[in-house]
Amino acid sequence: MKNSIVIAYQGIEGAYSHLACKKAFQDSITIACETFEEAMKLVESKTANLAMIPVENSTAGRVEEIYRLIPKLSLYIIKEHYEPVKHCLLATNNAKLDDIKYVLSHPQALAQCHKNITRLNLTAEAKFDTAGSAREISRLKDKQYSAIASNLAAKLYKLKILDDNFGDIQNNITRFLVLSREKIIPKFNKEYDYITSLVFEVKDIPAALYKALGGFATNGVNLIKLESYTAYGCSLKVSQFHIDIDAHPDERKLQLALEELNYFAKKIKHLGTYKKFNNE
């Protein structure tokens, strides 16, 4: 176990973030944290090697808090991971579907299973997280209560899976970023696709953002994502921009685009370069 990767995540055992850790790093040691910031700071303090952090969901959208946290910490993105969110309806081992009257889960999970909850005429109760709901009904030992959570939560809390595909929406996926203290940039290989992530502020000049991004267009560099938000601890007049770029820093087209970016932007921070998930 000495060489096992220690990876921190937000939630309790059985959360979808915990499941993502086990999928991406099968032999890892995991640490559950109450908040995203706590998980990240465990990496900064060298208590953990990595942090598994969700940044967006195909149904619920982005996790805005993460885009504010990452730039203020000394961490780098080294990997992305896409985890299918397959909601399961869990209950005590002596329960049947006809016994269930209540269902507990995170509000997002309840919303994503609304049609099936209505079909079974269940009373929904919102809780702090999915895995916590599973743990709660395992302690209640009341066959009238169920929870919506992952199959990992069912295994950990010794619950029966009444329905292993309880979500209303198919192909519900969460994108995670893996954060490290070390800035690990993979060697460029033209056989693979890469993402380079940056954060920056624009200079106080007319059309600064338009001009800052113009270099990517003129050099044929595709921007995958552009997020804007108020910089942490700054006035409302100062905005930061997060961009995901479809390129590797060793590619000449990106080098030229970044030269132009430097004319119109300031406080540019390289957050990481990593392979696209579909390459793995």
VOZA-739808 format. One record per residue (C-alpha): x, y, z; residue number from 1. Coordinates in Angstrom, 1 decimal, decimal comma. Layout:
<recs>
[rec [X Y Z] NUM]
...
</recs>
This chain:
<recs>
[rec [0,0 0,0 0,0] 1]
[rec [3,0 2,3 0,3] 2]
[rec [2,9 3,2 -3,4] 3]
[rec [-0,9 3,6 -3,6] 4]
[rec [-2,2 7,0 -4,8] 5]
[rec [-4,1 8,9 -2,1] 6]
[rec [-6,9 10,8 -3,7] 7]
[rec [-9,3 13,3 -1,9] 8]
[rec [-12,9 13,9 -2,9] 9]
[rec [-16,0 15,8 -1,7] 10]
[rec [-18,7 13,7 -0,1] 11]
[rec [-18,9 10,5 1,9] 12]
[rec [-18,1 7,0 1,0] 13]
[rec [-20,4 5,9 -1,9] 14]
[rec [-20,8 9,3 -3,4] 15]
[rec [-20,4 9,6 -7,2] 16]
[rec [-17,1 11,4 -6,7] 17]
[rec [-15,9 8,4 -4,7] 18]
[rec [-17,1 6,1 -7,5] 19]
[rec [-15,1 8,3 -10,0] 20]
[rec [-11,9 7,9 -7,9] 21]
[rec [-12,3 4,1 -8,0] 22]
[rec [-12,9 4,0 -11,7] 23]
[rec [-10,0 6,3 -12,6] 24]
[rec [-7,5 5,0 -10,0] 25]
[rec [-8,6 1,5 -9,2] 26]
[rec [-6,0 0,8 -6,4] 27]
[rec [-6,2 4,3 -4,8] 28]
[rec [-6,7 5,1 -1,2] 29]
[rec [-9,5 7,6 -0,9] 30]
[rec [-10,2 10,4 1,6] 31]
[rec [-13,7 11,8 2,0] 32]
[rec [-14,0 15,5 2,6] 33]
[rec [-16,9 17,8 3,6] 34]
[rec [-16,1 20,5 1,0] 35]
[rec [-14,3 20,8 -2,4] 36]
[rec [-11,9 23,3 -0,9] 37]
[rec [-11,0 20,8 1,9] 38]
[rec [-10,3 18,1 -0,7] 39]
[rec [-8,0 20,5 -2,7] 40]
[rec [-6,1 21,7 0,4] 41]
[rec [-5,3 18,1 1,4] 42]
[rec [-3,4 18,0 -1,9] 43]
[rec [-1,7 21,3 -1,2] 44]
[rec [-0,6 20,1 2,2] 45]
[rec [0,7 16,8 0,8] 46]
[rec [-1,8 14,7 2,8] 47]
[rec [-3,2 13,5 -0,5] 48]
[rec [-1,6 13,1 -3,9] 49]
[rec [-4,6 14,1 -6,0] 50]
[rec [-8,1 15,5 -5,8] 51]
[rec [-11,1 14,4 -7,9] 52]
[rec [-13,3 17,4 -8,4] 53]
[rec [-16,5 17,6 -10,5] 54]
[rec [-16,8 20,7 -12,8] 55]
[rec [-19,9 20,1 -14,8] 56]
[rec [-22,8 17,7 -15,4] 57]
[rec [-24,6 17,1 -18,6] 58]
[rec [-28,0 17,7 -16,9] 59]
[rec [-27,3 20,1 -14,0] 60]
[rec [-24,6 22,3 -15,8] 61]
[rec [-21,3 23,7 -14,3] 62]
[rec [-20,2 23,7 -10,7] 63]
[rec [-19,4 27,4 -10,6] 64]
[rec [-17,6 27,2 -7,2] 65]
[rec [-14,8 25,1 -8,7] 66]
[rec [-13,8 27,7 -11,3] 67]
[rec [-13,4 30,2 -8,5] 68]
[rec [-11,4 27,9 -6,3] 69]
[rec [-8,8 26,4 -8,7] 70]
[rec [-7,0 29,7 -9,7] 71]
[rec [-6,4 30,7 -6,0] 72]
[rec [-4,8 27,3 -5,1] 73]
[rec [-1,3 26,0 -6,1] 74]
[rec [-2,7 23,0 -8,0] 75]
[rec [-2,6 21,8 -11,6] 76]
[rec [-5,0 19,8 -13,8] 77]
[rec [-3,4 16,6 -14,9] 78]
[rec [-6,4 14,5 -16,1] 79]
[rec [-10,1 14,7 -16,9] 80]
[rec [-12,5 11,9 -16,2] 81]
[rec [-16,1 11,4 -17,4] 82]
[rec [-18,3 9,4 -15,0] 83]
[rec [-21,8 8,2 -16,0] 84]
[rec [-24,3 9,0 -13,3] 85]
[rec [-26,5 6,0 -13,0] 86]
[rec [-29,1 6,5 -10,3] 87]
[rec [-30,2 3,4 -8,4] 88]
[rec [-33,2 3,1 -6,1] 89]
[rec [-32,0 1,5 -2,9] 90]
[rec [-33,8 0,0 0,1] 91]
[rec [-33,3 -2,3 3,0] 92]
[rec [-32,8 -6,0 2,1] 93]
[rec [-36,3 -7,0 3,3] 94]
[rec [-38,1 -4,3 1,2] 95]
[rec [-40,0 -4,6 -2,0] 96]
[rec [-41,2 -1,9 -4,4] 97]
[rec [-44,7 -2,1 -3,0] 98]
[rec [-43,4 -1,4 0,5] 99]
[rec [-41,7 1,9 -0,4] 100]
[rec [-43,4 5,2 0,6] 101]
[rec [-40,5 7,7 0,9] 102]
[rec [-37,4 8,4 -1,1] 103]
[rec [-34,3 10,3 0,2] 104]
[rec [-31,6 11,9 -1,9] 105]
[rec [-29,8 15,1 -3,0] 106]
[rec [-32,2 17,6 -4,6] 107]
[rec [-30,5 17,2 -8,0] 108]
[rec [-30,9 13,4 -7,9] 109]
[rec [-34,5 13,8 -6,9] 110]
[rec [-35,1 16,2 -9,8] 111]
[rec [-33,4 13,8 -12,2] 112]
[rec [-35,6 10,9 -11,1] 113]
[rec [-38,9 12,9 -10,8] 114]
[rec [-40,9 10,9 -13,4] 115]
[rec [-40,1 7,6 -11,7] 116]
[rec [-40,7 9,0 -8,2] 117]
[rec [-44,2 10,2 -9,4] 118]
[rec [-44,9 6,9 -11,1] 119]
[rec [-44,3 5,1 -7,8] 120]
[rec [-46,2 7,8 -5,9] 121]
[rec [-43,3 8,3 -3,5] 122]
[rec [-42,8 11,2 -1,1] 123]
[rec [-39,4 12,8 -1,8] 124]
[rec [-37,2 14,2 1,0] 125]
[rec [-34,2 16,3 0,1] 126]
[rec [-30,9 15,5 1,9] 127]
[rec [-27,4 16,8 1,7] 128]
[rec [-26,0 14,1 -0,6] 129]
[rec [-26,9 10,8 -2,3] 130]
[rec [-24,5 8,5 -0,4] 131]
[rec [-25,6 10,1 2,9] 132]
[rec [-29,2 9,2 2,1] 133]
[rec [-28,2 5,6 1,5] 134]
[rec [-26,3 5,5 4,8] 135]
[rec [-29,4 7,0 6,6] 136]
[rec [-31,8 4,4 5,4] 137]
[rec [-29,3 1,6 6,2] 138]
[rec [-29,5 2,9 9,8] 139]
[rec [-33,3 3,4 9,8] 140]
[rec [-33,9 -0,2 8,8] 141]
[rec [-37,4 0,8 7,8] 142]
[rec [-38,7 -0,8 4,6] 143]
[rec [-40,9 2,2 3,9] 144]
[rec [-37,8 4,3 3,2] 145]
[rec [-35,6 4,2 0,1] 146]
[rec [-32,7 6,3 -1,3] 147]
[rec [-31,4 7,3 -4,7] 148]
[rec [-27,7 6,8 -4,9] 149]
[rec [-24,9 4,9 -6,7] 150]
[rec [-24,4 1,1 -6,8] 151]
[rec [-21,2 1,6 -4,8] 152]
[rec [-23,4 3,1 -2,0] 153]
[rec [-25,6 0,0 -2,1] 154]
[rec [-22,5 -2,2 -1,7] 155]
[rec [-21,0 -0,1 1,1] 156]
[rec [-24,2 0,2 3,1] 157]
[rec [-25,5 -3,3 2,4] 158]
[rec [-28,7 -2,2 0,7] 159]
[rec [-30,8 -3,9 -2,0] 160]
[rec [-31,0 -2,3 -5,4] 161]
[rec [-34,7 -2,2 -6,4] 162]
[rec [-34,0 -0,4 -9,7] 163]
[rec [-30,5 0,0 -11,1] 164]
[rec [-31,6 2,6 -13,7] 165]
[rec [-34,0 4,9 -11,9] 166]
[rec [-33,0 8,1 -13,6] 167]
[rec [-35,4 9,8 -16,0] 168]
[rec [-32,5 11,0 -18,2] 169]
[rec [-30,2 8,5 -20,0] 170]
[rec [-26,5 9,4 -20,7] 171]
[rec [-26,3 11,6 -17,6] 172]
[rec [-22,6 12,3 -17,2] 173]
[rec [-20,4 14,3 -14,9] 174]
[rec [-17,0 15,6 -15,9] 175]
[rec [-14,3 15,5 -13,3] 176]
[rec [-10,9 17,2 -13,1] 177]
[rec [-8,0 15,5 -11,3] 178]
[rec [-5,8 18,0 -9,5] 179]
[rec [-2,1 17,6 -8,4] 180]
[rec [0,6 19,7 -6,8] 181]
[rec [2,9 18,8 -9,6] 182]
[rec [2,6 20,4 -13,0] 183]
[rec [2,7 17,3 -15,2] 184]
[rec [2,6 18,0 -18,9] 185]
[rec [2,4 14,9 -21,1] 186]
[rec [4,8 14,7 -24,0] 187]
[rec [3,2 15,8 -27,3] 188]
[rec [2,1 13,0 -29,5] 189]
[rec [0,2 13,8 -32,7] 190]
[rec [-1,8 10,6 -32,3] 191]
[rec [-3,6 12,1 -29,3] 192]
[rec [-5,8 15,1 -28,6] 193]
[rec [-5,0 17,4 -25,7] 194]
[rec [-6,6 20,2 -23,6] 195]
[rec [-4,7 23,1 -22,3] 196]
[rec [-6,5 25,1 -19,5] 197]
[rec [-5,7 28,8 -18,7] 198]
[rec [-7,2 31,5 -16,5] 199]
[rec [-6,6 35,2 -17,2] 200]
[rec [-7,8 38,8 -16,8] 201]
[rec [-8,0 41,2 -19,7] 202]
[rec [-6,4 44,6 -19,7] 203]
[rec [-8,5 47,7 -19,3] 204]
[rec [-8,7 48,6 -23,0] 205]
[rec [-11,5 48,7 -25,5] 206]
[rec [-12,5 45,3 -27,0] 207]
[rec [-9,7 43,6 -24,9] 208]
[rec [-11,5 40,2 -24,7] 209]
[rec [-12,3 40,2 -28,4] 210]
[rec [-8,7 40,9 -29,2] 211]
[rec [-7,4 38,4 -26,6] 212]
[rec [-9,4 35,6 -28,1] 213]
[rec [-8,8 36,7 -31,7] 214]
[rec [-5,3 35,1 -31,8] 215]
[rec [-6,9 31,7 -31,3] 216]
[rec [-9,1 32,2 -34,3] 217]
[rec [-6,4 33,6 -36,6] 218]
[rec [-4,1 30,7 -35,7] 219]
[rec [-6,7 28,0 -36,2] 220]
[rec [-6,9 27,0 -32,5] 221]
[rec [-10,2 25,7 -31,2] 222]
[rec [-11,6 26,9 -27,9] 223]
[rec [-13,6 24,2 -26,2] 224]
[rec [-14,8 26,2 -23,2] 225]
[rec [-15,0 29,9 -22,1] 226]
[rec [-16,1 30,7 -18,5] 227]
[rec [-16,3 34,1 -17,0] 228]
[rec [-16,6 35,0 -13,3] 229]
[rec [-15,7 37,7 -10,8] 230]
[rec [-12,2 37,2 -9,5] 231]
[rec [-11,9 36,0 -5,9] 232]
[rec [-11,5 38,9 -3,5] 233]
[rec [-11,7 41,5 -6,2] 234]
[rec [-14,3 44,2 -7,1] 235]
[rec [-17,2 43,4 -9,3] 236]
[rec [-15,5 45,3 -12,1] 237]
[rec [-12,7 42,7 -12,4] 238]
[rec [-13,5 39,5 -14,3] 239]
[rec [-11,5 36,4 -14,8] 240]
[rec [-11,8 34,1 -17,8] 241]
[rec [-11,2 30,3 -17,8] 242]
[rec [-10,6 28,8 -21,2] 243]
[rec [-10,1 25,2 -22,3] 244]
[rec [-8,1 25,0 -25,5] 245]
[rec [-8,0 22,1 -28,0] 246]
[rec [-4,2 22,1 -28,3] 247]
[rec [-0,8 21,2 -26,7] 248]
[rec [1,7 23,9 -25,7] 249]
[rec [4,3 22,3 -28,0] 250]
[rec [2,2 23,0 -31,1] 251]
[rec [3,3 26,1 -32,9] 252]
[rec [-0,3 27,3 -33,5] 253]
[rec [-0,9 27,5 -29,8] 254]
[rec [2,4 29,2 -29,2] 255]
[rec [1,5 31,9 -31,7] 256]
[rec [-2,0 32,3 -30,2] 257]
[rec [-0,6 32,7 -26,7] 258]
[rec [1,8 35,4 -27,9] 259]
[rec [-1,2 37,4 -29,0] 260]
[rec [-3,0 36,7 -25,8] 261]
[rec [-0,1 38,2 -23,8] 262]
[rec [-0,7 41,6 -25,6] 263]
[rec [-4,3 41,9 -24,3] 264]
[rec [-4,4 39,9 -21,1] 265]
[rec [-2,7 39,9 -17,7] 266]
[rec [-2,3 37,5 -14,8] 267]
[rec [-2,3 34,5 -17,2] 268]
[rec [-2,0 31,2 -15,3] 269]
[rec [-1,5 27,9 -17,0] 270]
[rec [-3,7 25,4 -15,1] 271]
[rec [-2,6 22,3 -16,9] 272]
[rec [-2,3 20,3 -20,1] 273]
[rec [-3,8 16,8 -20,2] 274]
[rec [-5,1 14,2 -22,7] 275]
[rec [-8,7 14,3 -23,6] 276]
[rec [-10,6 11,6 -21,8] 277]
[rec [-11,7 9,8 -25,0] 278]
[rec [-8,0 9,0 -25,7] 279]
[rec [-7,7 6,7 -22,8] 280]
</recs>
